[in-house]
Amino acid sequence: MTEGGPTDEELMQQFEEELKKLKVSDLLLQTLYTVSSLGYRKLSAADRDLDQARLAIESLRALLPVLESELGEEAVRDFKQVTANLQLAYADAANEGKNEKP
């Protein structure tokens, strides 16, 4: 550690304080955003990985019902739409892959 900086004990205490403030629903909501972004990324031509994209879709489908009571109607509707859009993009990407094979 540099002189005058926080000690390991102080850093751990700060971390513990932040954990006390964190709600599971907040973490899961952030996870929905992250998984949906990653799912779209895995459907892009440059980073195509249909197995990972499918896992992202299934994860969204599993987590959203758990969070429905914690989220507002608008957020639930938005994530359902994101999931549907990902499913459509997945189908398009899967069809493209079939058409490219000799």
C-alpha positions as CSV (number, residue, x, y, z in Angstrom):
1,M,0.0,0.0,0.0
2,T,1.1,3.5,-0.6
3,E,1.7,5.7,2.4
4,G,-1.4,7.5,3.5
5,G,-3.7,5.2,1.5
6,P,-6.4,3.0,3.1
7,T,-5.3,-0.2,4.8
8,D,-6.6,-3.6,3.8
9,E,-8.9,-3.5,6.8
10,E,-10.3,-0.2,5.9
11,L,-10.9,-1.3,2.3
12,M,-12.7,-4.4,3.6
13,Q,-14.8,-2.3,5.9
14,Q,-15.8,0.0,3.0
15,F,-16.7,-3.1,0.9
16,E,-18.8,-4.4,3.7
17,E,-20.7,-1.1,4.0
18,E,-21.4,-1.2,0.3
19,L,-22.7,-4.7,0.5
20,K,-25.1,-3.7,3.2
21,K,-26.6,-1.1,0.8
22,L,-26.9,-3.5,-2.1
23,K,-30.2,-5.2,-2.8
24,V,-30.4,-8.5,-4.6
25,S,-33.1,-7.1,-6.9
26,D,-30.7,-4.3,-7.9
27,L,-28.0,-6.9,-8.8
28,L,-30.5,-9.1,-10.7
29,L,-31.7,-6.1,-12.6
30,Q,-28.2,-5.2,-13.6
31,T,-27.7,-8.8,-14.6
32,L,-30.7,-8.6,-16.9
33,Y,-29.1,-5.6,-18.6
34,T,-25.7,-7.3,-18.9
35,V,-27.1,-10.6,-20.2
36,S,-29.2,-8.9,-22.8
37,S,-26.3,-6.8,-24.1
38,L,-24.1,-9.9,-24.2
39,G,-26.8,-11.9,-25.9
40,Y,-27.0,-9.3,-28.7
41,R,-23.2,-9.3,-28.9
42,K,-23.1,-13.0,-29.4
43,L,-25.6,-12.7,-32.3
44,S,-23.4,-10.2,-34.1
45,A,-21.6,-11.4,-37.2
46,A,-18.3,-10.6,-35.7
47,D,-18.8,-12.5,-32.4
48,R,-21.5,-15.0,-33.3
49,D,-21.9,-17.8,-30.8
50,L,-25.4,-19.2,-31.0
51,D,-25.0,-21.4,-27.9
52,Q,-24.1,-18.4,-25.8
53,A,-26.9,-16.4,-27.3
54,R,-29.4,-19.1,-26.5
55,L,-28.0,-19.2,-22.9
56,A,-28.6,-15.5,-22.7
57,I,-32.2,-15.8,-23.9
58,E,-32.9,-18.7,-21.5
59,S,-31.4,-16.8,-18.6
60,L,-33.6,-13.8,-19.3
61,R,-36.6,-16.0,-19.5
62,A,-35.7,-17.5,-16.1
63,L,-34.8,-14.3,-14.3
64,L,-37.6,-12.1,-15.5
65,P,-40.5,-13.9,-13.7
66,V,-38.4,-13.8,-10.4
67,L,-38.1,-10.0,-10.7
68,E,-41.6,-9.1,-12.0
69,S,-42.9,-8.2,-8.5
70,E,-39.8,-6.0,-7.9
71,L,-39.9,-4.1,-11.3
72,G,-42.4,-1.7,-12.6
73,E,-44.8,-2.6,-15.4
74,E,-42.8,-0.6,-17.9
75,A,-39.5,-2.4,-17.0
76,V,-41.1,-5.8,-17.2
77,R,-42.6,-5.0,-20.6
78,D,-39.3,-3.7,-21.9
79,F,-37.4,-6.8,-20.8
80,K,-40.1,-9.0,-22.3
81,Q,-39.7,-7.1,-25.6
82,V,-35.9,-7.4,-25.4
83,T,-36.2,-11.2,-24.9
84,A,-38.6,-11.5,-27.8
85,N,-36.3,-9.4,-30.0
86,L,-33.3,-11.6,-29.0
87,Q,-35.3,-14.7,-29.9
88,L,-36.1,-13.3,-33.3
89,A,-32.5,-12.3,-33.9
90,Y,-31.4,-15.7,-32.8
91,A,-33.7,-17.4,-35.3
92,D,-32.4,-15.1,-38.1
93,A,-28.8,-15.9,-37.1
94,A,-29.5,-19.6,-37.0
95,N,-31.2,-19.5,-40.4
96,E,-28.2,-17.5,-41.8
97,G,-25.9,-20.2,-40.6
98,K,-27.9,-22.9,-42.3
99,N,-27.9,-21.0,-45.6
100,E,-24.1,-20.5,-45.4
101,K,-23.4,-24.2,-45.1
102,P,-22.5,-26.0,-48.3
